Amino acid sequence: MLATLAKRTLLVLVGPAIFLFVASAPTFCGGKRGFRGWYWRRVSRACSWLLWFLDVTVEISDAAREALRTDENSIIAVNHRSHLDGFSMLHVIPDEKWVTFGAKKELCEAALLKRGFEGAGLLKIDRQKGRDALSSLTDAIKEMPKRRSPILFVEGTRAAKPGLAPFKAGAVLIAQETGRAVRPFVISHSDRLLPRGKVFPFKGTIHIDVLDQMLFASDENTDAAVARLRGAMAAAYDRQTGETTPQ
């Protein structure tokens, strides 16, 4: 108990400095060659520190880490349980693997965040524009090196009920258009540690499964492809949690 209190006190003291660095570095250095690879490695370290301060561990197999280390030409599709999910993902992604996130337009255009988000290479998602937004996102991903993968939350928002929520089709549609594979990430137990409305998480372990890449042909029925992706991710999620994802 005393160790946990000490860690959280330390977080309150040094956390703002870490956040300031992560938020401001793209503003001042975002135009430099090689910045994005360097930056996301620093963000990964910051996420690891944060989880240590919070007494949250992340369980992932050595085989999954190796699959990520050599992963190329993919879109990372992840379920969304709590605000710990992004930190947990970046904590386990190896330095050899480059990533970026899709973020809603409102965040990307916020006055204090816009320049930093652009420098970090975040992908702007305008949910009000539907297919136009999907087209611009697809074009941006076509220009990415194969080593870098966008991370997309396939449920669109945090799931509020047991099991996986219905999936949006975006990740599959982009995969069909770009020829990239989908690499499913399945996060379990993060919502048990940080339920909605709670500020500090409970001490505990988050589990991440990294599934094999899935390919979706351009002529495959999109609804069937989304169902196939959700079925694979639901099987892994239900196995870890003991829940049953509704069809």
N, C-alpha and C positions, 0 to 999 in steps of 0.2 A: 504493500500500500504506500509506504514512504517512497519507494523507488518510483512508483507511478506518479505520485505527487511531484517529486523532484523533476521528472522528465517533462511534465506538463507545465511546470513553472518555467523551466528552461525554454520550452517552446514559446511561451508568451514573451520571453525576453528576446530570443533570437529569431523567432518566426517572422516578424515584420521585416527584418533585414534580408532574410532569404526571399521573401515575397517581392521586396523592392528590387532585388537583383533580377529575379526571373521576369518581372514585369517590365523593367527598364532596359535590359540588355538589348532586345531587338530594336528598340527605339534609337539607340546610339550606334549599334554595330551591325544592324540587320542587312546593310548593303555590302558587307565584306564577303569576299570569296570564301566558301567553306563554312560560313557562319551557321547555317541551319543544322548541319550535322553536329557541330560543336555544341550548339545551343541545346538541342534535344538531349544530348548526353548530360549536360549540366542539369536540365530539368529532371531527368531520370534520377540523378543523385539527390536532388532536393526532395523528390517524392520518397526516396528511401529514407532520408533523414526524418521526414514528417511521420512516416509509418513507425519508425523506431521511437520517436517521441510519444506516439499514441499507443504504444504497446500492441501494434497490429502486425502480425506476420502474414506472409503470403506463401502458400504451398503450391509448388509447381514441379513437375517431374524434370529430370535431367534430359530426357528424350524431347520434352516439349521445348526446353531452352535451346537445344541443338536444332530443332526444326525451325525455330525463330531465327537463329543465327544465320542459317543458310537460306532463309525464305526470300524469294524474289517474285516480282510481277504479280503481287496479290493485293486484294482489298481485305482489310481486317474487319470482320463483322463481329460485334460484341453485344451481349445483352447488358441491360442497365438496371442495377438493383439499388445503388446508393451513391452518395457523393464520394465514396472511397474508391469507386471503380477505376476512374482515370489514373489516380495515384498508384493503384495496385498494378495496373497494366504497365505503366512506365517504369515501375520498380523492377519488373521481371524481364523487360525487353532488352536483349543484349546490345552492346555498343555497335556491333556489326550491322544491326538492323535499323534502318532509318524509318521514321514514321512522322505523320502529322495528323491533326484532328480536323474533322468537319465541325464547324461551330455556327450557330444560328446568326443570321445577319445582324440582329439587334446587338449582340455582343461584339461582333467584328467592327461595328460602326460606332460604338460607344466612344465618346471623346477621349477618355483617358486610356483606352485600350487599342484604338484603331491602328495606330502606327506600329505598336508592338506586335499585334496580331499579324499584320502584313509582313513585318520583318521575319516573324517566326514561320511564315508560310502556311498559316491556317487557311482552310478552305471555307469560304463563305456559303452558307446555305440559307436561301430566302424561301421560307416555307409558303409564302403567299403567291409565289410565281410558278409553282408546280413544275411542269415540264421544261419551262425556260430555265429554271434554277437547276434542274437535273442536267440539262444540256451544258450549261456553263461549268458545272461540277465535273461532268464527263470530260470536257475539253481540258480542264486543268489537270486531271489525272492522266490523260494521254501524254501530257508533257513531262510527267514525272519520270525520273530514272527508275529502272526496275527495282532497284534496291530500296526505294522509299514506298511505303504503303500508307494510304489514308485509313484512319480508324473511324468507322461509322457505327453508331449505336442503332441497331436494326429495329428496336422497338420504338424508336423516336423519342422516348422519354422514360423516366424511371417507372418500372413496373410496380403497381400498387397491390397486386394480389399474388397468391402463390402460383408458381409455375411461370413460364414465359408468356409475355403479352403477345398479341398479334404483331407480326412483323410488317414494316414498311417494305416496299419493293425496291427502293432506291439502290441498295448495294448490289442486288441481282441485276437490275437493269444496266447499271454502270459496268458490271462485269461482262454482260452480254455485248455491250457496245465497245468496250475497250479490249476485250480478249483476255483480261486479267482473271486469275482464279480468285475465289473467296476463301480466306483463311478464317475459320470460325474460332473465336475466343469465348469461352463459357465461364462466367464468374459466378461463384456460389458463396453464400453466407455473408456477403458484405452488408446486406440489409438487416441481418440479425445483429451485427455489430453497430451499425449506425441507422436505426429506424428513422423514418420521417419525423422531423420536429426535434430530434436530439442534436445537440451541438458537438459534444465529445463522444467518440465511440466507446463501446465496451472493449475491454482487452480480449483478444482472440485471434483466430486464423481465418483468412480468406483463401478459398481454393480456386485455382485457375486451371481449366483444361484447354489445351490447344489441339484442335482437331486437324486432320489432314486437309490439304487444299481441296476445294470442290470446284469443278469446272461446269459452266453453264453455256451451252451452245447458243449462238445468236438466234437460232430458230426454235429453241425449246420454249414451250409455253411458260410465260413468266409466273403465273400463279402456281403452276406445278413446281417450278424451280424454287420459289419462295417456300412452298410447303416442304420441299425436300431439305432445304437449308434449316428451316425451323425444326423439322423432325430430328435431324442429326444433333442440333444443339439442345433440344429439349431432352433427348435421351441422356446426354451427358449431365445436364442440369438435374434432372429428376434422380439420376443415380447418386449424385453427390448429396442431395438435400432430402431425399425421401418424399418429395412432393410429386404431384401428378399434373403435368401441364395440360390444360384443356385443349381440345382440338380446335 
